[in-house]
Each structure stands twice: as C-alpha cells, then as structure tokens.
Amino acid sequence: MPKVMNLKIIFSFALLCILIDLGFGQERKVVQFSGFVLNQNNVEIPYCNMIIKRRNIGTTCKINGFFSVAVYEGDTILYSAIGYKKRKVAIPVNIENGDYYRDIVLQTDTIMLKELLILRWNTYRQFQEEFVNMQINEKEDYKIAVNNVERIIEQEKLSWLNGTVANSSATNYRNFINQQVNKNTVSLGNWLSPKAWNDYFELLRSERNKR
C-alpha cells in the first residue's frame, strides 16, 4: 500500500506540473527569437547549443552562429559551446510584433591542465628501478655501430664509382659523335653566298675522287 500511495503522489505531481506548464504556455505569447552567437572579438561561434530551461528542449545554431527559434515570453535559454563559458538569457515580456532580436556574446573559458606523464610502467618508481638496473652491452653495440658506418661508406664509394664510369662513358661517346659530325660537315655560312656553295661542291668532288 505505501508504494502504491507514493506512485499516486508522484503521478499527481507530474500531471499538475504539466497542466501548470500548459496554462502558462496559453497565457504567454510566442516570440520568434533570432540572433547570432559571437565571441569577444565579434567572431561567430558555429554550432552553439541552445537549451530552453524548464521545458528541456533545445536546438543548435548554424555554422555561421545564426539562430532563430520560437519561444515563450519569460523563457530562459542556456547557451553552451566548447571552449566558452555557459550563459543564460531571459526572454523579456510584452514584446511588440512577436519578434525579438539579440546577439549573444560568450566569454572564452580557459582551463589549465596539469602536466601528465605517460609511462608503460605502473609507477614512476618502477621506471627508475628498471632504468638503473638496465644492462647495456657496450662492446656489442659499438661493433654494430662500426659495421653500420662501414657499410654506408662502401655504398657511397660504389655510388661514386658508378657515377664516374657512367659520366666518363657518356662524355667519351658525346665527344666521338661531335668529332664525326665536325669531320663531315662544312660550315656554309650564309647559304645564299656563292662562295659557300662552291666550297660545298668542291668537297663533294674530293670525296668522290677518294672513292
């Protein structure tokens, strides 16, 4: 029986709250509340959260910080955004024409976090003990380092030799081609010059006689 009585009391109280809220809603005027959410530098805050208190309904501002919602006169709206302090804004009563415009400015909220040290050990003490007792084979590590350096030096030598041989071969080939071209080519100078043409034909005759 006591449990049943408690449930009846809770149900009756909830129903009374709903009726009171509906009664106030019918008496109060609906207002179209619009504006922008800004920071101290008048820069729009995107996707700011808005919650209408007492009715627990809300919405989100647009990417440019603009909002436009239907509320009742006397409603209180809670604004919140990451990195900014929350702010409550009350809608005034007796608003003419049913439109209310207001920009909301939020203050930045700076939170100083303590230094955080992340280790793979359970405690810092375990890290100290393992570091102190760490066994290092200096001779083996030195040998590995020397081998790595020697391998790098050999690779550099091979790269230098290959580049030198390649460059020498290319240079020799280019010089040979240039010699052949220069050997069988006569500078005609101005191609309209009769002397140039005469020299050219003389060269052809001499080549034919050689054959």
C-alpha positions in Angstrom: 0.0 0.0 0.0 2.7 2.6 0.8 4.3 2.0 -2.6 1.0 2.5 -4.4 0.4 5.7 -2.5 3.8 7.0 -3.4 3.2 6.3 -7.1 -0.1 8.1 -7.0 1.5 11.1 -5.4 4.3 11.2 -8.0 1.9 10.8 -10.9 -0.4 13.5 -9.5 2.6 15.9 -9.0 3.8 15.3 -12.6 0.3 15.8 -14.0 0.0 19.1 -12.1 3.3 20.4 -13.4 2.2 19.6 -17.0 -1.1 21.4 -16.5 0.6 24.4 -15.0 3.1 24.5 -17.9 0.3 24.3 -20.4 -1.6 27.0 -18.6 1.4 29.3 -18.6 2.0 28.5 -22.2 -1.5 29.5 -23.2 -1.2 32.8 -21.3 2.3 33.7 -22.6 2.9 35.0 -26.1 5.0 33.1 -28.6 8.1 35.1 -29.7 10.4 34.4 -32.6 13.8 34.8 -31.1 16.7 35.4 -33.5 20.3 36.5 -33.4 24.0 35.5 -33.7 26.3 33.8 -31.1 29.6 35.6 -31.0 32.8 35.7 -29.0 34.6 38.8 -27.5 36.1 39.6 -31.0 32.7 39.6 -32.7 33.5 36.3 -34.5 30.7 33.9 -35.0 30.7 30.7 -32.9 29.5 27.7 -35.0 27.1 25.0 -33.8 26.5 26.5 -30.4 24.0 24.6 -28.2 20.8 26.2 -27.0 18.5 24.7 -24.4 15.2 26.2 -23.2 15.2 25.8 -19.5 12.2 24.3 -17.7 10.9 22.8 -20.9 14.2 20.9 -21.6 14.1 21.4 -25.4 16.8 22.8 -27.5 18.5 23.3 -30.8 21.9 24.1 -32.4 23.0 27.3 -34.1 24.1 27.2 -37.7 27.7 27.2 -38.8 27.7 31.0 -39.0 26.4 31.3 -35.5 22.9 32.3 -36.5 19.8 31.0 -34.7 16.1 31.6 -34.9 13.7 29.7 -32.5 10.1 30.0 -31.3 10.0 30.6 -27.6 7.6 32.0 -24.9 7.9 35.3 -23.2 9.8 34.8 -20.0 11.7 31.7 -21.2 15.3 31.2 -20.1 17.7 29.9 -22.7 21.1 28.3 -21.9 23.9 28.8 -24.4 26.9 26.5 -24.3 29.9 25.8 -26.6 33.2 24.0 -26.3 35.9 26.5 -25.1 33.3 29.1 -23.8 31.5 29.7 -20.6 27.8 29.0 -20.4 25.4 31.8 -20.5 21.7 32.2 -19.6 19.5 34.6 -21.4 15.9 35.5 -20.4 13.3 36.4 -23.0 11.6 39.7 -21.9 7.8 40.0 -21.8 5.4 42.4 -23.6 7.4 42.2 -26.9 5.8 44.0 -29.7 5.2 42.3 -33.1 6.3 38.9 -31.6 9.9 39.3 -32.9 12.9 39.6 -30.6 16.4 40.0 -32.0 19.6 39.8 -29.8 23.2 38.8 -30.4 24.7 36.6 -27.7 28.3 37.1 -26.7 30.1 34.2 -24.9 33.3 34.5 -22.9 36.2 32.2 -23.5 36.8 29.6 -20.8 40.4 28.7 -20.4 41.2 25.6 -18.4 44.8 25.0 -17.3 45.5 21.3 -17.3 48.2 19.7 -15.1 51.2 18.1 -16.6 50.5 14.4 -17.5 53.4 11.9 -17.7 52.6 8.7 -19.5 54.8 5.6 -18.9 54.5 2.0 -19.7 55.3 1.1 -16.1 52.7 1.0 -13.4 54.5 3.6 -11.3 57.4 6.1 -11.8 59.3 4.1 -9.1 59.3 1.0 -11.3 60.6 3.1 -14.2 63.5 4.4 -12.1 64.5 0.9 -10.9 64.4 -0.6 -14.4 66.4 2.3 -15.8 69.1 2.0 -13.1 69.3 -1.8 -13.5 69.4 -1.7 -17.3 72.2 -3.9 -18.7 74.0 -2.4 -21.7 76.5 -4.4 -23.8 78.8 -1.6 -24.8 81.2 -3.8 -26.9 78.3 -5.4 -28.9 76.6 -2.0 -29.5 79.9 -0.4 -30.6 80.6 -3.3 -33.0 77.1 -2.9 -34.6 77.7 0.9 -35.0 81.0 0.4 -36.7 79.6 -2.2 -39.1 76.8 0.2 -40.0 79.2 3.0 -40.7 81.5 0.8 -42.8 78.5 -0.4 -44.8 77.4 3.1 -45.5 80.9 4.2 -46.6 81.1 1.2 -49.0 77.8 2.1 -50.5 78.9 5.7 -51.0 82.1 4.6 -52.7 80.2 2.3 -55.1 77.7 5.0 -55.9 80.6 7.5 -56.7 82.4 4.9 -58.9 79.3 4.0 -60.8 78.5 7.7 -61.4 82.1 8.4 -62.6 82.2 5.5 -65.0 78.8 6.4 -66.4 79.8 10.0 -66.8 83.1 9.1 -68.4 81.4 6.7 -70.9 78.7 9.3 -71.8 81.4 12.0 -72.2 83.5 9.9 -74.5 80.6 8.9 -76.7 79.5 12.5 -77.0 83.0 13.6 -77.9 83.2 10.9 -80.6 79.9 11.9 -82.2 81.0 15.6 -82.2 84.2 14.7 -84.0 82.4 12.7 -86.7 79.9 15.5 -87.3 82.6 18.1 -87.4 84.7 16.0 -89.8 82.0 15.6 -92.4 80.4 19.0 -92.0 81.3 22.2 -93.8 80.3 25.5 -92.5 78.2 27.0 -95.3 78.0 30.4 -93.6 75.4 32.3 -95.4 73.5 29.8 -97.6 73.0 32.5 -100.2 76.7 33.0 -100.6 78.1 31.7 -104.0 81.5 31.0 -102.4 79.9 28.8 -99.8 78.1 26.8 -102.4 81.4 26.5 -104.4 83.2 25.2 -101.4 80.5 22.6 -100.8 80.6 21.3 -104.3 84.4 21.1 -104.2 84.1 19.0 -101.0 81.7 16.6 -102.8 84.1 16.2 -105.8 87.1 15.5 -103.5 85.1 12.8 -101.6 84.0 11.2 -104.8 87.6 11.1 -106.1 88.8 9.4 -102.9 86.3 6.6 -103.5 
